[in-house]
Structure formats: C-alpha cells, structure tokens
Amino acid sequence: PGIDQSPFADFVKRLVNSNEQMRAQAAKINRLVPQEDDINRSLTLDTDTISSIDLTIRHLDRLAKTFHEICSDLTTQILLLGDVNERVSTQDIESIAYQACDKIYKKEDSGPYDSLW
C-alpha cells in the first residue's frame, strides 16, 4: 500500500541497485590498480580492454548528463506545484526521463528504459 509498483519505479530501483554494485566493483578495482609510487607493479591493458573502458566512460558520462537533466527538470516541476501536498506523478517523471534521453542521446536514443539501463 502506498508503494509505487509502476514499471518506471521498478526501473529506478534496478538502477539504484546497479549503481551500488558498480560502486562496490569500482572500490575493488581501485584497490587492485597500482599506485603511482609503486614502480614494481605496472598495469598494461590490451586494445580491447581500453576500448571497453572508453565505451564505459562514454556511457557513464551520458548517464550522468541524463540524470542531471531529469533532476533539473523535476526540480522545476516541483517548484511549479501549487500545494505542498501535491506530487509530481510517475507519468510526469517518466515523460521528463524520455525528454532527457532525447536531449542527451539524440539519434542513439531508445528511451530511458533502454538507454539508461
């Protein structure tokens, strides 16, 4: 009761969980990467790994920009609400997410469910 079970709410929960998993993996990777002053260990990556990292960085950059757009537009919607008890609907949030994906992903946009996942 009172918990949003819409596909968009489920999507956001999955994104939050995925973000937590990525943070844990990044912490593990960071511990394994040699520090600058450690001359006895060096990290050499093949071309495929470098390409994969580059694509990951590009995707994460787009994710951050898209979520920034969503938060910015959602903040505007919240400020326009007339009553403190009024809420922005899930459909409005989903619409904002679609618009943000259109803006950031342009021709490669496939909507928030595919682009952001």
C-alpha positions as CSV (number, residue, x, y, z in Angstrom):
1,P,0.0,0.0,0.0
2,G,1.3,3.4,-1.0
3,I,4.4,1.9,-2.8
4,D,4.6,2.7,-6.5
5,Q,4.7,-0.6,-8.5
6,S,4.9,1.1,-11.9
7,P,7.5,-0.1,-14.5
8,F,9.3,3.2,-14.1
9,A,9.5,2.8,-10.3
10,D,10.9,-0.7,-10.8
11,F,13.4,0.6,-13.3
12,V,14.6,3.3,-10.8
13,K,15.0,0.6,-8.1
14,R,17.1,-1.5,-10.5
15,L,19.2,1.5,-11.4
16,V,19.9,2.2,-7.7
17,N,20.8,-1.4,-7.1
18,S,23.1,-1.5,-10.2
19,N,24.8,1.8,-9.0
20,E,25.5,0.2,-5.6
21,Q,27.0,-2.8,-7.3
22,M,29.2,-0.7,-9.6
23,R,30.5,1.3,-6.6
24,A,31.5,-1.9,-4.9
25,Q,33.2,-3.2,-8.0
26,A,35.0,0.2,-8.6
27,A,36.3,0.0,-5.0
28,K,37.7,-3.5,-5.6
29,I,39.3,-2.3,-8.9
30,N,40.8,0.7,-7.2
31,R,42.4,-1.5,-4.6
32,L,44.0,-3.6,-7.3
33,V,45.3,-0.8,-9.5
34,P,48.9,0.0,-8.8
35,Q,49.5,3.4,-7.1
36,E,51.7,5.9,-8.9
37,D,54.6,5.4,-6.5
38,D,54.5,1.6,-6.9
39,I,57.2,1.1,-9.6
40,N,57.3,-2.7,-9.1
41,R,53.8,-3.2,-10.4
42,S,52.6,-1.8,-13.7
43,L,49.2,-2.1,-15.4
44,T,49.2,-2.9,-19.1
45,L,45.9,-3.2,-20.9
46,D,45.2,-4.6,-24.3
47,T,43.4,-2.6,-27.0
48,D,40.0,-4.4,-26.4
49,T,40.1,-3.6,-22.7
50,I,41.0,0.0,-23.4
51,S,38.1,0.2,-25.9
52,S,35.7,-1.3,-23.4
53,I,36.8,1.1,-20.7
54,D,36.4,4.0,-23.2
55,L,32.8,2.9,-24.1
56,T,32.0,2.5,-20.4
57,I,33.2,6.0,-19.6
58,R,31.2,7.4,-22.6
59,H,28.1,5.6,-21.3
60,L,28.6,6.7,-17.7
61,D,29.1,10.3,-18.9
62,R,25.7,10.1,-20.8
63,L,24.1,8.6,-17.8
64,A,25.3,11.4,-15.5
65,K,24.2,14.1,-18.0
66,T,20.8,12.4,-18.5
67,F,20.2,12.1,-14.7
68,H,21.3,15.8,-14.3
69,E,18.6,16.8,-16.9
70,I,16.0,14.6,-15.2
71,C,16.8,16.1,-11.8
72,S,16.9,19.7,-13.1
73,D,13.5,19.3,-14.9
74,L,12.0,17.5,-12.0
75,T,13.1,20.3,-9.7
76,T,11.4,22.8,-12.0
77,Q,8.2,20.7,-11.9
78,I,8.3,20.5,-8.1
79,L,8.7,24.3,-7.8
80,L,5.7,24.8,-10.0
81,L,3.4,22.8,-7.8
82,G,0.7,24.9,-6.1
83,D,0.2,22.9,-3.0
84,V,2.8,21.3,-0.6
85,N,0.7,18.1,-0.6
86,E,0.8,17.9,-4.4
87,R,3.2,15.4,-6.0
88,V,4.7,15.0,-9.5
89,S,3.1,11.9,-11.0
90,T,5.0,8.9,-12.1
91,Q,3.8,9.6,-15.6
92,D,5.2,13.1,-15.5
93,I,8.6,11.8,-14.2
94,E,8.6,9.2,-16.9
95,S,7.9,11.9,-19.5
96,I,10.7,14.0,-18.1
97,A,13.0,11.0,-18.4
98,Y,12.1,10.4,-22.1
99,Q,12.7,14.1,-22.8
100,A,16.1,14.0,-21.1
101,C,17.1,10.9,-23.1
102,D,16.0,12.6,-26.3
103,K,18.2,15.6,-25.4
104,I,21.4,13.6,-24.4
105,Y,21.3,10.5,-26.6
106,K,19.9,12.3,-29.7
107,K,19.9,9.9,-32.7
108,E,21.0,7.0,-30.5
109,D,18.1,7.4,-28.1
110,S,15.9,4.4,-27.4
111,G,14.1,5.8,-24.4
112,P,15.0,5.7,-20.7
113,Y,14.3,2.0,-20.2
114,D,16.9,1.0,-22.8
115,S,19.3,4.0,-22.9
116,L,19.7,4.2,-19.1
117,W,19.9,0.5,-18.4
